[in-house]
Each structure stands twice: as structure tokens, then as C-alpha cells.
Amino acid sequence: MSKREPDHDRPLGRAEIVQAILASAAELFAAKGPSSTSLRDVATHAAVNHSLIHRYFGTKQQLLAATLQHLADRGVELAASGELDAERQELGDLHMRVLVRSALDGYPIAELQERRPGMEWVLDQARPNFPTERGAQLAAAHATALQYGWRLLGPVLRAGFGLADMDDEALRAEVIAEIGRTLSLPRD
């Protein structure tokens, strides 16, 4: 986790300040969880005055909500623009860690995000393959849980099930294939 020099690289103007705060909040919330991260920690990391967080975001919970929404929206932007897969993967991992840390800290994640564009995209992929909305919803939820499980617990799963010798790309391809099967197998 890098910390900016106080006298250098200070963001200027509302747009830069907001971006610096969101980036710092995401990094710190992912690393320590929101309960262990103070707004002063975020301000110091972002090289902004603490009062600017209150001005632009309000409370820590409001900052967390804005951070989750920013990460979700940015992920969809990257996917739509065809940006590098590695950048999308990194952003997806960061978003997932913020979500999981926040949930473990007891924050009401379901209430914090107004839009869930990534989940909506997954659901859109499942809908044509299922005769009912409930079937598509369950398939999309299962596929997302599968992806999150591998991202979070991949090393443990590899060791526990004798998959440690499998290279990362082959394993990633298998997970993607299983997600594809999950999204296309009607269960209704």
C-alpha cells in the first residue's frame, strides 16, 4: 500500500480530489476493511484534507457506498470498452475484496449500492437460457458465487483438492467454462 508524499502529487480540483479519495478508500477498504479504516486514514492516503471527505461524501458509510458504486461502474466501463483483461481482473479483485471485507465488517452491502451493473450483466447472460426469471437469477447468483469463491479461496481449493500443479491459465479457463455451463443449464 503506497502513501503519497504530503507535499507532492496533491490532487487539485473537485474531480481529482473525488477520484483520489475513491481510489484510496478502495485500496484501504480492501486491505483493512472499512471498520479498521478511518476517514483520516483515507484522507492521508489520498493526500487531501480530511474535511473534503465529509464535504464530498459525508459519513464513512456514504463513502463506502460511493466506493462500491464507483468500482462497479468502472468495471462495466472497462468491460464495454474492451480494456485489457488484466486491468479488468485487477479491478474485479479489488471490488470483490471491498465487498467481502465490508460484509464481514457488518455493513449493509445490499443497501449501499444503488446499481449493480456487473450482476445485471451476468443476469442478462443467463436470461435467454432459462424459462423463468427465478431460474436465471439463481444461475447468475451461482455463477457469481463460483467466481468469488475461486478468487477468494483459490489457493486453499487448489491445495485441498490436489490442483496445485494446474497452471493459472488452465484453472482460469476451467472456472470460466464452469461459469458458462452454470449460466446456460436450465434448472426450471
C-alpha positions in Angstrom: 0.0 0.0 0.0 1.6 3.2 -1.1 1.3 6.6 0.7 1.8 9.8 -1.2 4.3 12.4 -0.1 2.3 15.1 1.6 4.0 17.9 -0.4 3.8 16.2 -3.8 1.1 15.0 -6.1 -1.8 16.5 -4.2 -5.0 16.3 -6.3 -6.4 19.6 -7.3 -10.0 20.5 -8.2 -13.1 18.6 -7.3 -12.8 15.8 -9.9 -9.2 14.9 -9.0 -10.0 15.1 -5.3 -13.0 12.8 -5.6 -11.0 10.3 -7.7 -8.1 10.3 -5.2 -10.5 9.7 -2.3 -12.3 6.9 -4.1 -9.1 5.2 -5.1 -7.6 5.5 -1.6 -10.8 4.3 0.0 -11.0 1.3 -2.3 -7.4 0.4 -1.6 -7.7 0.8 2.2 -11.1 -0.8 2.5 -9.8 -3.8 0.5 -6.7 -4.2 2.6 -8.0 -3.5 6.1 -11.8 -3.4 5.8 -13.9 -0.3 6.4 -14.2 -0.9 10.2 -10.4 -0.7 10.5 -10.0 2.3 8.2 -10.7 5.8 9.4 -11.7 8.7 7.3 -8.4 10.3 8.3 -6.6 7.2 7.0 -8.3 7.7 3.7 -7.6 11.5 3.6 -3.9 10.9 4.4 -3.6 8.2 1.8 -5.3 10.4 -0.8 -3.3 13.5 0.2 -6.4 15.6 0.8 -7.7 17.4 3.8 -10.0 15.3 6.0 -12.8 17.8 5.7 -13.0 17.2 1.9 -14.2 13.6 2.5 -17.1 15.0 4.6 -17.8 17.7 2.0 -17.9 15.3 -1.0 -19.1 12.1 0.6 -20.4 12.6 4.2 -20.0 9.6 6.5 -17.8 6.6 6.2 -20.8 4.5 5.2 -21.6 7.0 2.4 -18.0 6.9 1.3 -18.2 3.1 1.3 -21.4 3.2 -0.8 -19.8 5.7 -3.3 -16.6 3.5 -3.5 -18.6 0.3 -4.2 -20.7 2.1 -6.8 -17.5 3.6 -8.4 -15.9 0.2 -8.6 -19.0 -1.5 -10.1 -19.5 1.3 -12.7 -15.8 1.3 -13.6 -15.8 -2.5 -14.1 -18.7 -2.2 -16.6 -16.9 0.7 -18.3 -13.8 -1.4 -18.8 -15.7 -4.4 -20.0 -17.7 -2.3 -22.5 -14.5 -0.6 -23.8 -12.6 -3.8 -24.2 -9.8 -2.6 -22.0 -7.0 -5.0 -21.1 -8.2 -8.2 -19.4 -5.5 -7.8 -16.6 -6.9 -4.3 -15.7 -10.4 -5.7 -15.5 -9.2 -8.6 -13.4 -7.4 -6.3 -11.0 -10.4 -4.1 -10.7 -12.7 -7.1 -10.2 -10.5 -8.4 -7.5 -10.3 -5.0 -5.7 -14.1 -4.7 -5.9 -14.6 -8.2 -4.6 -12.2 -7.6 -1.6 -14.0 -4.4 -0.7 -17.4 -6.2 -0.9 -16.3 -9.1 1.2 -14.4 -7.0 3.8 -17.4 -4.7 4.1 -19.8 -7.6 4.5 -17.5 -9.2 7.1 -17.4 -5.9 9.0 -21.2 -5.9 9.1 -22.0 -3.2 6.6 -25.4 -3.5 4.9 -23.9 -4.1 1.4 -27.3 -4.8 -0.3 -28.5 -1.4 0.8 -25.3 0.6 -0.1 -25.2 0.1 -3.9 -28.0 1.7 -5.9 -26.9 -0.1 -9.1 -25.2 -3.5 -9.6 -24.2 -3.3 -13.3 -21.9 -6.3 -13.1 -24.5 -8.5 -11.6 -27.1 -7.2 -14.1 -24.8 -8.1 -16.9 -24.4 -11.7 -15.6 -28.2 -12.0 -15.2 -28.6 -10.7 -18.8 -26.3 -13.6 -19.9 -28.4 -16.1 -18.1 -32.0 -14.9 -19.1 -32.1 -16.3 -22.6 -31.3 -19.8 -21.3 -33.9 -20.1 -18.6 -37.7 -20.2 -19.0 -38.3 -18.3 -15.7 -36.7 -15.2 -14.2 -36.1 -17.2 -10.9 -34.1 -19.8 -12.8 -31.9 -17.1 -14.4 -31.5 -15.3 -11.1 -30.3 -18.4 -9.4 -27.9 -19.3 -12.2 -26.5 -15.8 -12.2 -26.1 -15.9 -8.4 -24.4 -19.4 -8.6 -22.0 -18.2 -11.3 -21.1 -15.1 -9.3 -20.6 -17.2 -6.1 -18.4 -19.6 -8.1 -16.2 -16.8 -9.4 -15.9 -15.1 -6.0 -15.1 -18.4 -4.3 -12.2 -19.2 -6.6 -10.9 -15.6 -6.4 -11.0 -15.7 -2.6 -10.2 -19.3 -1.8 -8.3 -20.4 -4.9 -5.0 -21.3 -3.2 -6.9 -23.3 -0.5 -9.1 -25.1 -3.0 -6.1 -25.9 -5.2 -4.1 -27.4 -2.3 -7.1 -29.2 -0.7 -8.2 -30.9 -4.0 -4.9 -31.7 -5.5 -4.9 -29.0 -8.1 -1.7 -27.2 -7.1 0.1 -28.5 -10.2 -2.5 -26.8 -12.5 -1.2 -23.6 -14.0 -3.2 -20.4 -13.5 -4.4 -20.0 -17.1 -5.7 -23.6 -17.3 -7.5 -23.2 -14.0 -9.0 -19.8 -15.0 -10.2 -21.4 -18.3 -11.9 -24.2 -16.3 -13.6 -21.7 -13.9 -14.8 -19.7 -16.9 -16.1 -22.8 -18.6 -18.0 -23.9 -15.5 -19.5 -20.4 -15.1 -20.6 -20.6 -18.8 -22.2 -24.0 -18.1 -23.9 -22.7 -15.0 -25.4 -19.7 -16.9 -26.7 -22.0 -19.7 -28.1 -25.0 -18.0 -31.9 -24.5 -17.3 -32.9 -25.7 -13.8 -36.6 -24.8 -14.0 
